[in-house]
């Protein structure tokens, strides 16, 4: 399902066929080494640590390359191995830390002498259940209104307002431009407001966050 | 006009919906790696695209996978990663090769099906064979070395020595010029158990790498083509090759 002219897959094919195995392995390494180092740098490792982890990643790559089935792109497979190397490293470091003094940050925060806060005691069970019912109804109406939107518009609205993604992340995930994302969101909010009967004003909503 | 309309009531409803969604169990079946990879490469059929996109709306794991992959693909491929030279990349490849080789070179366990006495006999004949092979190899190597170290330098007209020190703060070495037929004597000033000498032509041709043992007088290397070269010496330390002194330039003229 990957592109037929993918140069990495072509090299993998040659390596698996044992055609100039070492040279082609070196080419593959050359092509992707900076990418893997950058991946570990992005996870917060130092340059030296990143280079060591990149070594571990490529060691696993070349040990397992004969079993790579080429049904995904090589880059996808490589990133998967880098990710798993990263997780192993984190696990290893956590295990090392556990040998030292452990300070729990999950201990429950007690209010005063361990009593519940006044706000907790004041809430009435009757008003709670009423407002809960109203909220549930409103959310159901929003779900129904969202279902009326065109597919792409609905997905953009869900990703932005429910999942809290940024414009550029939505654009990347949906394979569309940032401008198209913004247009979908603008139209989506207008249509939802009109379907739900809420007031609407045109302003700079959401413009404060970086794309 | 793409500014989003301000609507606090709608925002509140979305917040409530987000709370509800957070409480819901994670979506069932994730698309497999091949599907997500093809989705990212935009090679998935339309029907499948729609299915993946619907899944992405509800699945934070797959969203993270795709966003991480997009960042991964944006990272440099040919260019160096944050101050890393191609030279460093080559050194990393050598280091990787060294880590791979011991595992590959490990001899397989002897077969338990072979009786012990037979195995001893086999090992003895193997040792005899190895000794004979070693004797032949030594003879061939002797003849070869005689050819390289005795005959070749005899027809070399100019020989220049290049010393490689350890101090990186030393002044930039000047490019030396030699005339063909020419030989360079490479002398490392620091002792290492093993060395690599790299000869990189300036015309972008292949870098030649020689792996060499320590030699008290250095090594004599013959240059046969005119052009500009960069010579680097690396020494093995703690399982890695490190640069010995600074790379030096050589201009070979006909």
Interface residues (C-beta under 8 A of the other chain):
Chain A: X1 X2 X3 X22 X26 X29 X30 X31 X32 X33 X34 X35 X37 X38 X39 X41 X42 X47 X51 X54 X55 X58 X59 X62 X63 X71 X72 X73 X75 X76 X77 X79 X80 X82 X83 X135 X138 X139 X142 X143 X151 X152 X155 X158 X159 X161 X162 X163 X164 X165 X169 X172 X173 X174 X175 X179 X182 X183 X185 X186 X189 X190 X192 X193 X196 X198 X199 X200 X201 X202 X203 X204 X205 X206 X207
Chain B: X1 X2 X3 X4 X5 X6 X7 X9 X10 X11 X13 X14 X16 X17 X18 X20 X21 X33 X34 X35 X36 X37 X38 X40 X41 X42 X43 X44 X49 X50 X53 X54 X56 X57 X60 X63 X66 X67 X68 X69 X70 X71 X72 X73 X75 X76 X77 X78 X79 X80 X81 X82 X83 X84 X89 X92 X93 X95 X96 X97 X99 X100 X103
